[in-house]
Amino acid sequence: MSSSYVVEITGNNTLERASLGGKAHSLNHLVQAGLPVPPAFCVTAHAYEQFIGDAVPSEVMNSGDLEQIRSAILEANLPDAIRDAIVSAYEHLGSSSDVAVRSSALDEDGQSQSFAGQYETYLHINGQEAVLNKVQACWASLWAERAAGYRNADASQTAIAVVLQTMVAADCAGVLFTRDPISNREDRLVIDGCWGLGEGVVSGQVSTDTFTLDKVSGECVEKQLRHKSHYCVRQENGHIALVETPTEKRDSACLTAHHLEQLWTLAKQAETLYGCALDIEWAVKDDKVWLLQARPVTTTNQASGVVYANPWEASQSIKEGAFFSRMDTGEIVTGLMTPLGLSFCEFYQKHIHAQRSKRWG
């Protein structure tokens, strides 16, 4: 199916970024090259513009009040033609299937700015009404304060498309960089993966295995297997839950040599296609690797000076002899620290643990 409102992502080279937005255009690029991408449709930027023109009062759009504009977008009724086109696309993907509803703004996933995390993405959405509601929520996210600050320009100067993509019920998933994000080595390819769904990796809720491959040969030159106590799954009610990893999987590699070979091959093909370093989201289901998203790497790690584990220490010899460790703390603080948690741990280390260690020599 195809219309000016919704198009199937088939690799058609006549589909333009101005219609698909960054994310959908990137997926179309991958499909065109024959790379494995889950079936997807794109609710075009034209559909968004038509919706804004037909359903949202112009005085609201001209008000400059971001919260009022978002509310108006969420509450407006979809024009029948746009609604029917979205429903038809969802039915083509499978009327009872789970889909990802992802923003695809015109300024997203570009060479200079990625806009990663600035616009909304909704995973495991099921049912026509839920899909329609999430499409409107993606449109509204174009007018979010965080996106406005990142963009440093008025949202009225751009537009947003939305991707509807079949969800992969992943056995394992993660992210891949075609350039080492820490050392900036271009001859290295770095893969982070976990059991279950990739939400755990993106949110930082789970531990991951890290594999570093030689980009030329595909040889795994470094492997860090971590204790993976939990992983993300989709429950029957549709919610994503963090559950305990089966005992036999907790310390075993989430990726086999065959998976690594597939990822290495696909990453090299994708990087050649784009002509730049990429950040790729991937998933494995039944031994097959799928590429869910690819975006240019827009930042590089800058060289930094010496970083001390205990910068407050007066004794230079002790300061230089201290080292970073997750022992003990890593078992207690298993996720990202809040500012309060970080300040408490620093206070404890500075005034209690460090003083005790110095007394013991």
NORPEQUI-V967631 format. One record per residue. N is the residue number from 1. RES is the residue in one small letter. PHI is phi in radians with two decimals (none if undefined). OMEGA is omega as a letter, one per 30 degrees, with the letter a starting at -180 (* if undefined). Layout:
N:RES:PHI:OMEGA / N:RES:PHI:OMEGA
//
This chain:
1:m:none:l / 2:s:-2.77:l / 3:s:-2.71:l / 4:s:-1.28:a / 5:y:-1.65:a / 6:v:-2.43:l / 7:v:-2.26:l / 8:e:-1.43:l / 9:i:-1.52:a / 10:t:-2.07:a / 11:g:1.57:l / 12:n:-1.08:a / 13:n:-1.35:l / 14:t:-1.54:l / 15:l:-1.33:a / 16:e:-1.79:l / 17:r:-1.03:a / 18:a:-1.12:l / 19:s:-1.74:a / 20:l:-1.56:a / 21:g:1.37:a / 22:g:-1.10:a / 23:k:-1.18:a / 24:a:-1.16:l / 25:h:-1.10:l / 26:s:-1.13:l / 27:l:-1.09:l / 28:n:-1.09:l / 29:h:-1.08:a / 30:l:-1.15:l / 31:v:-1.11:a / 32:q:-1.02:a / 33:a:-1.47:l / 34:g:1.45:a / 35:l:-1.47:a / 36:p:-1.30:l / 37:v:-2.20:l / 38:p:-1.02:a / 39:p:-0.92:a / 40:a:-2.68:l / 41:f:-2.20:l / 42:c:-2.22:l / 43:v:-1.41:a / 44:t:-1.23:l / 45:a:-1.09:l / 46:h:-1.11:l / 47:a:-1.09:l / 48:y:-1.07:a / 49:e:-1.12:l / 50:q:-1.16:l / 51:f:-1.06:a / 52:i:-1.06:a / 53:g:-1.20:a / 54:d:-1.57:a / 55:a:-1.93:a / 56:v:-1.96:a / 57:p:-0.98:a / 58:s:-1.11:l / 59:e:-1.15:l / 60:v:-1.22:a / 61:m:-1.10:a / 62:n:-1.58:a / 63:s:-1.28:a / 64:g:1.40:l / 65:d:-1.51:a / 66:l:-1.07:a / 67:e:-1.15:l / 68:q:-1.15:l / 69:i:-1.14:l / 70:r:-1.07:l / 71:s:-1.08:a / 72:a:-1.12:l / 73:i:-1.14:a / 74:l:-1.23:a / 75:e:-1.63:a / 76:a:-1.23:l / 77:n:-1.43:l / 78:l:-1.24:l / 79:p:-1.01:a / 80:d:-0.97:a / 81:a:-1.13:l / 82:i:-1.23:l / 83:r:-1.03:a / 84:d:-1.10:a / 85:a:-1.18:l / 86:i:-1.18:l / 87:v:-1.07:l / 88:s:-1.09:l / 89:a:-1.12:l / 90:y:-1.08:l / 91:e:-1.14:l / 92:h:-1.13:l / 93:l:-1.35:a / 94:g:2.15:a / 95:s:-1.08:l / 96:s:-2.07:a / 97:s:-1.51:l / 98:d:-1.47:l / 99:v:-2.27:l / 100:a:-1.64:l / 101:v:-1.97:a / 102:r:-2.12:l / 103:s:-1.11:l / 104:s:-2.55:a / 105:a:-1.19:a / 106:l:-1.11:a / 107:d:-1.69:a / 108:e:-1.61:l / 109:d:0.99:l / 110:g:-1.61:a / 111:q:-1.26:a / 112:s:-1.77:l / 113:q:-2.42:a / 114:s:-1.62:a / 115:f:1.02:l / 116:a:-1.05:l / 117:g:1.38:a / 118:q:-1.43:l / 119:y:-1.89:a / 120:e:-1.48:l / 121:t:-2.36:l / 122:y:-2.21:a / 123:l:-1.94:l / 124:h:0.99:l / 125:i:-1.60:a / 126:n:-2.32:l / 127:g:1.79:a / 128:q:-1.01:a / 129:e:-1.13:l / 130:a:-1.10:l / 131:v:-1.11:l / 132:l:-1.06:l / 133:n:-1.11:a / 134:k:-1.26:l / 135:v:-1.07:l / 136:q:-1.12:l / 137:a:-1.15:l / 138:c:-1.14:l / 139:w:-1.03:a / 140:a:-1.11:a / 141:s:-1.19:l / 142:l:-1.07:a / 143:w:-1.82:l / 144:a:-1.29:a / 145:e:-1.05:a / 146:r:-1.12:l / 147:a:-1.20:l / 148:a:-1.09:l / 149:g:-1.18:l / 150:y:-1.23:a / 151:r:-1.29:a / 152:n:0.98:l / 153:a:-2.76:a / 154:d:-1.30:a / 155:a:-1.12:l / 156:s:-1.18:a / 157:q:-1.53:a / 158:t:-2.40:a / 159:a:-2.62:a / 160:i:-2.47:l / 161:a:-1.83:a / 162:v:-2.44:l / 163:v:-1.65:l / 164:l:-1.93:a / 165:q:-2.34:l / 166:t:-1.02:l / 167:m:-1.30:l / 168:v:-1.76:l / 169:a:-1.35:a / 170:a:-1.17:l / 171:d:-1.36:l / 172:c:-2.70:a / 173:a:-2.78:l / 174:g:2.97:a / 175:v:-2.24:a / 176:l:-2.43:l / 177:f:-2.02:l / 178:t:-1.47:l / 179:r:-2.45:a / 180:d:-1.03:a / 181:p:-1.25:l / 182:i:-1.62:a / 183:s:-1.60:a / 184:n:1.18:l / 185:r:-1.20:a / 186:e:-1.44:l / 187:d:-1.66:l / 188:r:-2.13:l / 189:l:-2.18:a / 190:v:-2.02:a / 191:i:-2.13:l / 192:d:-1.93:a / 193:g:-2.51:l / 194:c:-2.49:l / 195:w:-1.23:l / 196:g:1.35:a / 197:l:-1.33:a / 198:g:-1.30:l / 199:e:-1.00:a / 200:g:-1.13:l / 201:v:-1.24:a / 202:v:-1.08:a / 203:s:-1.46:a / 204:g:1.34:a / 205:q:-1.44:a / 206:v:-2.21:l / 207:s:-1.37:a / 208:t:-2.20:l / 209:d:-1.51:l / 210:t:-2.14:l / 211:f:-2.15:l / 212:t:-1.91:a / 213:l:-1.96:l / 214:d:-1.26:a / 215:k:-1.17:a / 216:v:-1.36:a / 217:s:-1.69:a / 218:g:1.45:a / 219:e:-1.16:l / 220:c:-1.39:a / 221:v:-1.63:l / 222:e:-2.70:a / 223:k:-2.38:l / 224:q:-2.08:l / 225:l:-1.68:a / 226:r:-1.89:l / 227:h:-1.27:a / 228:k:-1.88:a / 229:s:-1.27:a / 230:h:-2.38:l / 231:y:-2.60:a / 232:c:-1.69:l / 233:v:-2.38:l / 234:r:-1.65:l / 235:q:-1.47:a / 236:e:-1.09:l / 237:n:-1.40:l / 238:g:1.61:a / 239:h:-1.39:l / 240:i:-1.57:a / 241:a:-2.19:l / 242:l:-1.69:a / 243:v:-2.19:a / 244:e:-1.23:l / 245:t:-1.28:l / 246:p:-0.92:a / 247:t:-0.91:a / 248:e:-1.21:a / 249:k:-1.77:a / 250:r:-1.06:a / 251:d:-1.99:l / 252:s:-1.69:a / 253:a:-1.15:l / 254:c:-1.38:l / 255:l:-2.13:l / 256:t:-1.56:l / 257:a:-1.05:l / 258:h:-1.14:l / 259:h:-1.08:a / 260:l:-1.08:l / 261:e:-1.12:l / 262:q:-1.08:a / 263:l:-1.12:l / 264:w:-1.06:a / 265:t:-1.09:a / 266:l:-1.16:a / 267:a:-1.12:l / 268:k:-1.13:l / 269:q:-1.12:a / 270:a:-1.15:a / 271:e:-1.14:l / 272:t:-1.09:a / 273:l:-1.11:a / 274:y:-1.51:a / 275:g:1.32:l / 276:c:-2.75:l / 277:a:-1.17:a / 278:l:-2.19:l / 279:d:-1.94:a / 280:i:-2.09:l / 281:e:-1.67:a / 282:w:-2.42:l / 283:a:-2.58:l / 284:v:-2.04:l / 285:k:-2.36:l / 286:d:0.90:l / 287:d:1.29:l / 288:k:-1.88:l / 289:v:-1.58:l / 290:w:-2.03:l / 291:l:-1.70:a / 292:l:-1.68:a / 293:q:-2.96:l / 294:a:-2.50:l / 295:r:-2.45:l / 296:p:-1.08:l / 297:v:-1.32:a / 298:t:-1.82:l / 299:t:-2.28:l / 300:t:-2.19:l / 301:n:-1.27:a / 302:q:-1.60:l / 303:a:-1.09:a / 304:s:-2.21:l / 305:g:-1.38:a / 306:v:-1.17:l / 307:v:-2.02:a / 308:y:-1.68:l / 309:a:-1.20:a / 310:n:-2.31:a / 311:p:-1.09:a / 312:w:-1.44:a / 313:e:-1.17:a / 314:a:-1.36:a / 315:s:-1.39:a / 316:q:-1.13:a / 317:s:-1.17:l / 318:i:-1.22:a / 319:k:-1.04:a / 320:e:-1.37:a / 321:g:-1.55:a / 322:a:-1.35:l / 323:f:-2.44:l / 324:f:-1.37:l / 325:s:-2.66:l / 326:r:-1.71:l / 327:m:-1.00:a / 328:d:1.27:a / 329:t:-1.07:l / 330:g:-1.11:l / 331:e:-1.45:a / 332:i:-1.60:a / 333:v:-1.81:a / 334:t:-1.61:a / 335:g:-2.19:l / 336:l:-1.20:l / 337:m:-1.37:l / 338:t:-1.44:l / 339:p:-0.98:l / 340:l:-1.14:l / 341:g:-1.10:a / 342:l:-1.13:a / 343:s:-1.16:l / 344:f:-1.13:a / 345:c:-1.08:l / 346:e:-1.14:l / 347:f:-1.08:a / 348:y:-1.07:a / 349:q:-1.12:a / 350:k:-1.27:a / 351:h:-1.81:a / 352:i:-2.10:a / 353:h:-1.12:a / 354:a:-1.12:a / 355:q:-1.12:l / 356:r:-1.12:a / 357:s:-1.11:a / 358:k:-1.17:l / 359:r:-1.14:l / 360:w:-1.44:l / 361:g:1.46:*
//
